[in-house]
Amino acid sequence: MALLARLAQRNDRRIVLLVLDGIGDLRTADQPRTALEEARTPNLDRLVARSALGRLVPVGTGVTPGSGPGHLALFGYEPTSSDADIGRGVLEALGLGLDFPPDVVVARGNFAAVDRDGLLLDRRAGRIPTAEGERICALLARRIEAAGGVLGDGVHVEVHPGEAYRFVLLFRAVEGTPRLDPGLLDTDPQRLGVPPLALMAATGWSGDGAGDRDAEAARETARRIAPAVEALQRELCAEERANTFLLRGFSSLPALPGVGELYGLRAAALAGYPIYRGVAKVCGMDVVDCGKPFEQVLDRLEERWRDFNYFFLHVKGTDMAGEDGDPAAKVAVIEEVDALLPRLLDLEPDVLAITGDHSTPAPMKAHSWHPVPLLVSSELCFADDCERFTEAEAIRGAVGTIPSSELMGLLLANAGKLAKFGA
Amino acid sequence: MALLARLAQRNDRRIVLLVLDGIGDLRTADQPRTALEEARTPNLDRLVARSALGRLVPVGTGVTPGSGPGHLALFGYEPTSSDADIGRGVLEALGLGLDFPPDVVVARGNFAAVDRDGLLLDRRAGRIPTAEGERICALLARRIEAAGGVLGDGVHVEVHPGEAYRFVLLFRAVEGTPRLDPGLLDTDPQRLGVPPLALMAATGWSGDGAGDRDAEAARETARRIAPAVEALQRELCAEERANTFLLRGFSSLPALPGVGELYGLRAAALAGYPIYRGVAKVCGMDVVDCGKPFEQVLDRLEERWRDFNYFFLHVKGTDMAGEDGDPAAKVAVIEEVDALLPRLLDLEPDVLAITGDHSTPAPMKAHSWHPVPLLVSSELCFADDCERFTEAEAIRGAVGTIPSSELMGLLLANAGKLAKFGA
């Protein structure tokens, strides 16, 4: 990344990165052909003839990535570096469309139920409906408001409802007090019949959004936040189903150098779902408001074509179909993208990449570790002998199998945005 | 590299590395076949049948290397490490065939023109002819001679003319004074209408030959060298076209462990152009004088066959044709090499590798980042199913796509020069 940033040079050539979320699929006994193999894709097929194929390994061999690392890698960041660690709390908050600075500590909350002895009966409060979660969040918000927005030892607190029993808490030090540190442990003991854990600082690397932190700062943060959390928990003691809550994934926005700063790109994110917009924002991209259907993404792309020279387009349907274990739906999304592809090609991007942030094979109904097929099309891409954009054809593509985090360098090179290294 | 050096064991088996400079090429709309695809190469074709093919990535995905990093990687060095950084000044000096120790600081000079206010009118002095550059260098040399070879604060100075407006200055501390540091910034402001920049130390990693340096030593060097540079510039004030000069690419020879020291090789470089001889020398190879035509390289190879067990042969024509955007010339060079290949094979090298330091696709008229095809032939190479030595065939070769810096290990292994790792 440092080398690329050093070599980066600006020009007006446009790069489009089309992410078909979870596009990679599997051949199994029950599903002998992948969705890409099954789909009728005349436009993609024609594009393949003037493209280089290859495969991306999102994080490492055998490692299944979440959406955060999957996308960070596509944007050129080393997804396992602690700098690029997007915690669960932050990811949940981004998914709700919240906007907050890097000095905010975010935790994901689960409403839960305890018995009269304070022992956990249900870690999800019987999966209460969203409306019920919103009602309880409003209770908490009123409690916070009554305290002038500040609880514990000088901590601004905000609460935002999510889906069903989920919510997020945002903590921020009041002005003039030391910044809060996200190096805190989950209070969820992950089993029933025991009390929720006390709020404590992580002693080392937690691997969940905390990164390497100053243990002392984290202990101080735990001391300041704990009374705020207790005050909010007390507010629920009269509730029937959700009489407490658990907190997980304490984290802050990673303070990453943006792709503008690093590579001189004017980068735009066109994504229908907040979490992808959030990750793109963390990477310094401008978020262009757009709807979920790919057609609407293309509408906005056409409108804003002159304003940027790097576009991240996100299609969620492939991943949803994979998660649902619905191969036919996955094929349908691919065919819909294929049908609309000419609109994208008519813009004549100098470099077009099509890939995914990870595989979501329908037979697994989940993300997986399998390499993700990649297509790169540009005048200089080296058109290889691959005939279709599929997992198996991509094995013999000219790009080879490379880490996702190397894609950015390849796209910059194809766009003439990298100077020569060394004399 | 450390691991290989630990495992290295000596034997008499001979390795030949034939570098076809810039051999990698592109398929584009206007050039549907690469030079290797287009060339008739009956001898290479026969060799492929008993070879393993693969591809080399010189520096990293998307990174276009200069000749220095490209060759260092082929010789087994990590080209992005600051230890292996060959600066512009050093490369220019090596290209002139100069021989100098690692404590010399070299700068590349451009004769330039300033107006009466000292503002730059022309950064290349109207591209004066070589004879004119030589005349002006002789003026400077006389000035240096008049000072007993020492200018500034105890600095030995040498000047050597290059092509047209180019020259090099060599600086070295007089005995008993601290060594000079190459961590200096260019004095070329890269634009007109402003004065040349003062000689200053780089504050961080300059990325151009400086590596990580002691800033203090660099400041001290700037202080000592600056009066020498000013004295030489004053010498030109009466010149009509070239009344000053700019300095770029301050650098010193990297002090690398040689391939003899590392791997016990007796290594020879047979290259017609000084820059490649220079880089090979930096890597501890013996330079065998030879002409530019491949035929003459082979003459010397035959003569010296008993004296070494590692031979680096360099063919420049492929790169020149690529730089000229002349695909037919590139094909012709490949066919010429192919025709002479039997002479090389008649020597029965135990291991023969054919590859390039980088790609120089004719359609780009420049170096590029594309992986470079590689052929390795030895009794133990694992002959794969590839049928011709081309970019596309090499994708499916037995060697796979590996960093150029890993080639040395592969060649040592094929020559039985690496012991087993671990019990």
Chai-1 contact restraints between the chains, C-beta under 6 A:
chainA,res_idxA,chainB,res_idxB,connection_type,confidence,min_distance_angstrom,max_distance_angstrom,comment,restraint_id
A,L3,B,T80,contact,1.0,0.0,6.0,A-B,restraint_1
A,R6,B,G207,contact,1.0,0.0,6.0,A-B,restraint_2
A,F382,B,L26,contact,1.0,0.0,6.0,A-B,restraint_3
A,F382,B,H370,contact,1.0,0.0,6.0,A-B,restraint_4
A,A383,B,R27,contact,1.0,0.0,6.0,A-B,restraint_5
A,D385,B,A392,contact,1.0,0.0,6.0,A-B,restraint_6
A,R396,B,R396,contact,1.0,0.0,6.0,A-B,restraint_7
A,G400,B,T401,contact,1.0,0.0,6.0,A-B,restraint_8
A,I402,B,T61,contact,1.0,0.0,6.0,A-B,restraint_9
A,E406,B,T61,contact,1.0,0.0,6.0,A-B,restraint_10
A,G409,B,T61,contact,1.0,0.0,6.0,A-B,restraint_11
A,G409,B,G62,contact,1.0,0.0,6.0,A-B,restraint_12
A,L410,B,T61,contact,1.0,0.0,6.0,A-B,restraint_13
A,L410,B,G62,contact,1.0,0.0,6.0,A-B,restraint_14
A,L412,B,G62,contact,1.0,0.0,6.0,A-B,restraint_15
A,A413,B,G62,contact,1.0,0.0,6.0,A-B,restraint_16
A,A413,B,W369,contact,1.0,0.0,6.0,A-B,restraint_17
A,K420,B,T64,contact,1.0,0.0,6.0,A-B,restraint_18
A,K420,B,G66,contact,1.0,0.0,6.0,A-B,restraint_19
A,K420,B,H367,contact,1.0,0.0,6.0,A-B,restraint_20
A,F421,B,V59,contact,1.0,0.0,6.0,A-B,restraint_21
A,F421,B,V63,contact,1.0,0.0,6.0,A-B,restraint_22
A,F421,B,P65,contact,1.0,0.0,6.0,A-B,restraint_23
A,F421,B,P69,contact,1.0,0.0,6.0,A-B,restraint_24
A,G422,B,P65,contact,1.0,0.0,6.0,A-B,restraint_25
A,G422,B,G66,contact,1.0,0.0,6.0,A-B,restraint_26
A,G422,B,G68,contact,1.0,0.0,6.0,A-B,restraint_27
A,G422,B,P69,contact,1.0,0.0,6.0,A-B,restraint_28
A,A423,B,G66,contact,1.0,0.0,6.0,A-B,restraint_29
A,A423,B,G68,contact,1.0,0.0,6.0,A-B,restraint_30
A,A423,B,R88,contact,1.0,0.0,6.0,A-B,restraint_31
A,A423,B,L91,contact,1.0,0.0,6.0,A-B,restraint_32
